[in-house]
Each structure stands twice: as C-alpha cells, then as structure tokens.
Amino acid sequence: MVSHDTLRTAVGVLGNMSTIMLALSPLPTFYSIWKKRSVEQFSPIPYIVSVITCMMWVLYGLPFVHPHSILIITTCGSSLVIELFYVFLFLLYSQGRKRLEVFIMLLASIVIVGVVALLVMTLAHTHERRSMIVGILAAFCSILMYAAPLSVMKMVVQTKSVEFMPLSLSVATFFNCVCWEAYALIPFDLYIVIPNCVGFLLATAQLFLYAMYYKSTQRHIEARRRKEEMAMTEVVVMGNSGLKVDMTV
C-alpha cells in the first residue's frame, strides 16, 4: 500500500509541474506585448500579486519557517523568476505614470516580504509559530493573486469580450489549484487548502465567462479588423487622389 508520504510527494511533483505551467501560461500574451512594444489594456496587477505571493511561499518553505518543504521552495522559486520577467516586460513597455506605478508596486512587494521575514526571524521562536504567521500571510496573498483577475472579469462582462483574459492562464490556474488542493489534503494543510479552493472557484468562473463570450469576442475582433482595413483603404485612396492632383498641376 502506498504511504501518505509517497502519495504526498507524487502529488507535490504534479503540483510542481502544474505551477510551472501556470507561470508559463501567459507567454503568448507577453509575446504579443513584445511584438507590439505595448502592454495595451493588459493589467500588471495579477503579475505583481504573483510576485509577492511566490516570495511569501518561498519564505514559508524555508527550513527555519516550515521544514521539509523543498517542493514548495523549488516550485515557487522557479515561478518567482518567471513572474519577475513578466513584470520587467511591463516596466519596459509601459509608459509614463503606468511604468512608475508598476515599479512602485514591485518595490513595495519586495519591502513587505523583507519586513515579514525580519519580524518572523526575530519575534517568533518556534517553527509552529513561524509557519502559522507566514502561512496565513502566504494564503492571504494567494487569495489576492487568484482574485486579481476580478477586474478583468468585470471588463469581460462589460465589453462581452474575453480578448484580454487569456484562456491559457485560466486553464492553468484551474489545474494548478486542483493539484495543490489534493496535495494539501495529504495530510491536511489549511494554509494551502483555503487559497486553492478560492482559486479553483474563480478559475471555474473565468472558464465559464470564456465559454459565454467567445463568439462575441470573435465578432468584435473581426469588426475591428474590417474597420482597420477600411481605414487603410481610405488612406491609400486619398494618397492616390493627391498624387493625381499633383501630376495635373
């Protein structure tokens, strides 16, 4: 019979893979940003919140806080590097005030986690207390991370378009939450169960919205494409008219 430790490790490895997939899922979005040299209407908030969440979970998994949590450190550490890359692209391709806001939010995230680490190390003297403090904060950050797309979901409902709510991110979030929910039940870990339950519900809602507004999104994109083509045609016609006038003169 498979022991709890073996089963937990196996599910944890699966959770590792799903978390990396979650971190990599926005790559098509950022490839588009890189090609257009613009962040358009994409929000940096989900990625900033992901950065502080990954940092908090890395802190939670450190031996002096919650021993024997190497899977959490490796997973969240790798995700942290990826999320920082996304934030760097936001800094690179944002303009003016928006770029400043992204920088301030990133700096504030680093300072907050640094202060938490310092306070935990100096004021909490047992693993149980450190795990409780950092675990509560990490769970809270995870809930914020999963709730961050709520503003995008609101925009989806208002515009009836899912263009700026990437499907890959919603699908990866769904499977990631399922994997870590299973991990947290062997044995029961409240700090991991709560945020992943919230994430599962929100990811399900995003997938429901995507199914609901997919067709209307395609109509919006097609209408915009036709409008752009008509505008280009008008420019060409006006240019040719001007050339004829010049030749007549």
Contacts in CASP RR format, 6 or more apart in sequence:
PFRMAT RR
TARGET T0000
AUTHOR 0000-0000-0000
METHOD contacts of the structure
MODEL  1
MVSHDTLRTAVGVLGNMSTIMLALSPLPTFYSIWKKRSVEQFSPIPYIVS
VITCMMWVLYGLPFVHPHSILIITTCGSSLVIELFYVFLFLLYSQGRKRL
EVFIMLLASIVIVGVVALLVMTLAHTHERRSMIVGILAAFCSILMYAAPL
SVMKMVVQTKSVEFMPLSLSVATFFNCVCWEAYALIPFDLYIVIPNCVGF
LLATAQLFLYAMYYKSTQRHIEARRRKEEMAMTEVVVMGNSGLKVDMTV
4 186 0 8 1.000
4 187 0 8 1.000
7 186 0 8 1.000
8 183 0 8 1.000
8 186 0 8 1.000
8 187 0 8 1.000
9 71 0 8 1.000
11 179 0 8 1.000
11 182 0 8 1.000
11 183 0 8 1.000
11 186 0 8 1.000
12 71 0 8 1.000
12 179 0 8 1.000
12 180 0 8 1.000
12 183 0 8 1.000
13 71 0 8 1.000
14 179 0 8 1.000
15 71 0 8 1.000
15 75 0 8 1.000
15 176 0 8 1.000
15 179 0 8 1.000
15 180 0 8 1.000
15 183 0 8 1.000
16 71 0 8 1.000
16 74 0 8 1.000
16 75 0 8 1.000
17 179 0 8 1.000
18 172 0 8 1.000
18 175 0 8 1.000
18 176 0 8 1.000
18 178 0 8 1.000
18 179 0 8 1.000
18 180 0 8 1.000
19 75 0 8 1.000
19 76 0 8 1.000
19 78 0 8 1.000
19 79 0 8 1.000
19 176 0 8 1.000
19 179 0 8 1.000
19 180 0 8 1.000
20 75 0 8 1.000
20 78 0 8 1.000
20 79 0 8 1.000
20 82 0 8 1.000
21 172 0 8 1.000
21 175 0 8 1.000
21 176 0 8 1.000
22 79 0 8 1.000
22 169 0 8 1.000
22 172 0 8 1.000
22 173 0 8 1.000
22 175 0 8 1.000
22 176 0 8 1.000
23 50 0 8 1.000
23 78 0 8 1.000
23 79 0 8 1.000
23 82 0 8 1.000
23 83 0 8 1.000
24 82 0 8 1.000
24 172 0 8 1.000
25 166 0 8 1.000
25 168 0 8 1.000
25 169 0 8 1.000
25 171 0 8 1.000
25 172 0 8 1.000
25 173 0 8 1.000
26 47 0 8 1.000
26 86 0 8 1.000
26 166 0 8 1.000
26 168 0 8 1.000
26 169 0 8 1.000
28 166 0 8 1.000
28 168 0 8 1.000
29 42 0 8 1.000
29 166 0 8 1.000
29 169 0 8 1.000
30 86 0 8 1.000
30 89 0 8 1.000
33 39 0 8 1.000
33 40 0 8 1.000
33 42 0 8 1.000
33 89 0 8 1.000
33 93 0 8 1.000
34 89 0 8 1.000
34 93 0 8 1.000
37 93 0 8 1.000
38 93 0 8 1.000
39 89 0 8 1.000
39 90 0 8 1.000
39 93 0 8 1.000
39 94 0 8 1.000
39 98 0 8 1.000
40 164 0 8 1.000
41 155 0 8 1.000
41 164 0 8 1.000
42 164 0 8 1.000
43 148 0 8 1.000
43 151 0 8 1.000
43 152 0 8 1.000
44 87 0 8 1.000
44 90 0 8 1.000
44 94 0 8 1.000
44 98 0 8 1.000
44 101 0 8 1.000
44 102 0 8 1.000
44 105 0 8 1.000
45 105 0 8 1.000
45 148 0 8 1.000
45 151 0 8 1.000
46 145 0 8 1.000
46 148 0 8 1.000
46 149 0 8 1.000
46 152 0 8 1.000
47 83 0 8 1.000
47 86 0 8 1.000
47 87 0 8 1.000
47 90 0 8 1.000
48 87 0 8 1.000
48 102 0 8 1.000
48 105 0 8 1.000
48 106 0 8 1.000
48 109 0 8 1.000
49 141 0 8 1.000
49 144 0 8 1.000
49 145 0 8 1.000
49 148 0 8 1.000
50 79 0 8 1.000
50 83 0 8 1.000
50 86 0 8 1.000
50 145 0 8 1.000
50 148 0 8 1.000
51 80 0 8 1.000
51 83 0 8 1.000
51 84 0 8 1.000
51 87 0 8 1.000
51 106 0 8 1.000
51 109 0 8 1.000
52 109 0 8 1.000
52 112 0 8 1.000
52 113 0 8 1.000
52 141 0 8 1.000
53 138 0 8 1.000
53 141 0 8 1.000
53 142 0 8 1.000
53 144 0 8 1.000
53 145 0 8 1.000
54 76 0 8 1.000
54 77 0 8 1.000
54 79 0 8 1.000
54 80 0 8 1.000
54 83 0 8 1.000
55 76 0 8 1.000
55 80 0 8 1.000
55 109 0 8 1.000
55 110 0 8 1.000
55 113 0 8 1.000
56 113 0 8 1.000
56 116 0 8 1.000
56 134 0 8 1.000
56 135 0 8 1.000
56 137 0 8 1.000
56 138 0 8 1.000
56 141 0 8 1.000
57 72 0 8 1.000
57 76 0 8 1.000
57 138 0 8 1.000
57 141 0 8 1.000
57 142 0 8 1.000
58 72 0 8 1.000
58 73 0 8 1.000
58 76 0 8 1.000
58 77 0 8 1.000
58 80 0 8 1.000
59 65 0 8 1.000
59 113 0 8 1.000
59 116 0 8 1.000
59 117 0 8 1.000
59 120 0 8 1.000
59 134 0 8 1.000
59 138 0 8 1.000
60 66 0 8 1.000
60 69 0 8 1.000
60 72 0 8 1.000
60 131 0 8 1.000
60 134 0 8 1.000
60 135 0 8 1.000
60 138 0 8 1.000
60 191 0 8 1.000
61 69 0 8 1.000
61 70 0 8 1.000
61 72 0 8 1.000
61 73 0 8 1.000
61 76 0 8 1.000
62 69 0 8 1.000
62 73 0 8 1.000
64 121 0 8 1.000
64 127 0 8 1.000
64 130 0 8 1.000
65 120 0 8 1.000
65 127 0 8 1.000
65 130 0 8 1.000
65 131 0 8 1.000
65 134 0 8 1.000
66 72 0 8 1.000
66 127 0 8 1.000
66 130 0 8 1.000
66 131 0 8 1.000
66 134 0 8 1.000
66 135 0 8 1.000
67 127 0 8 1.000
87 102 0 8 1.000
87 106 0 8 1.000
90 99 0 8 1.000
90 102 0 8 1.000
91 99 0 8 1.000
91 102 0 8 1.000
91 103 0 8 1.000
91 106 0 8 1.000
94 102 0 8 1.000
116 133 0 8 1.000
116 134 0 8 1.000
116 137 0 8 1.000
120 130 0 8 1.000
120 133 0 8 1.000
120 134 0 8 1.000
124 130 0 8 1.000
124 133 0 8 1.000
131 191 0 8 1.000
135 191 0 8 1.000
136 191 0 8 1.000
138 191 0 8 1.000
138 195 0 8 1.000
139 190 0 8 1.000
139 191 0 8 1.000
139 192 0 8 1.000
139 194 0 8 1.000
139 195 0 8 1.000
140 195 0 8 1.000
142 195 0 8 1.000
142 196 0 8 1.000
142 198 0 8 1.000
142 199 0 8 1.000
143 194 0 8 1.000
143 195 0 8 1.000
143 198 0 8 1.000
143 199 0 8 1.000
145 195 0 8 1.000
146 173 0 8 1.000
146 177 0 8 1.000
146 195 0 8 1.000
146 198 0 8 1.000
146 199 0 8 1.000
146 202 0 8 1.000
146 203 0 8 1.000
147 198 0 8 1.000
147 202 0 8 1.000
149 165 0 8 1.000
149 169 0 8 1.000
149 170 0 8 1.000
149 202 0 8 1.000
149 206 0 8 1.000
150 202 0 8 1.000
152 164 0 8 1.000
152 165 0 8 1.000
153 165 0 8 1.000
153 205 0 8 1.000
153 206 0 8 1.000
153 209 0 8 1.000
155 164 0 8 1.000
155 165 0 8 1.000
156 162 0 8 1.000
156 164 0 8 1.000
156 165 0 8 1.000
156 209 0 8 1.000
156 213 0 8 1.000
157 209 0 8 1.000
159 220 0 8 1.000
160 213 0 8 1.000
160 216 0 8 1.000
160 217 0 8 1.000
160 220 0 8 1.000
161 213 0 8 1.000
161 216 0 8 1.000
161 217 0 8 1.000
161 220 0 8 1.000
162 209 0 8 1.000
162 210 0 8 1.000
162 213 0 8 1.000
162 214 0 8 1.000
162 217 0 8 1.000
163 217 0 8 1.000
163 220 0 8 1.000
163 221 0 8 1.000
165 206 0 8 1.000
165 209 0 8 1.000
165 210 0 8 1.000
167 210 0 8 1.000
170 203 0 8 1.000
170 206 0 8 1.000
170 207 0 8 1.000
170 210 0 8 1.000
171 203 0 8 1.000
171 207 0 8 1.000
173 199 0 8 1.000
173 202 0 8 1.000
173 203 0 8 1.000
173 206 0 8 1.000
174 200 0 8 1.000
174 203 0 8 1.000
174 204 0 8 1.000
174 207 0 8 1.000
176 196 0 8 1.000
177 196 0 8 1.000
177 197 0 8 1.000
177 199 0 8 1.000
177 200 0 8 1.000
177 203 0 8 1.000
178 200 0 8 1.000
180 192 0 8 1.000
180 196 0 8 1.000
181 192 0 8 1.000
181 193 0 8 1.000
181 196 0 8 1.000
181 197 0 8 1.000
181 200 0 8 1.000
183 189 0 8 1.000
183 192 0 8 1.000
184 190 0 8 1.000
184 191 0 8 1.000
184 192 0 8 1.000
184 193 0 8 1.000
184 196 0 8 1.000
185 193 0 8 1.000
END
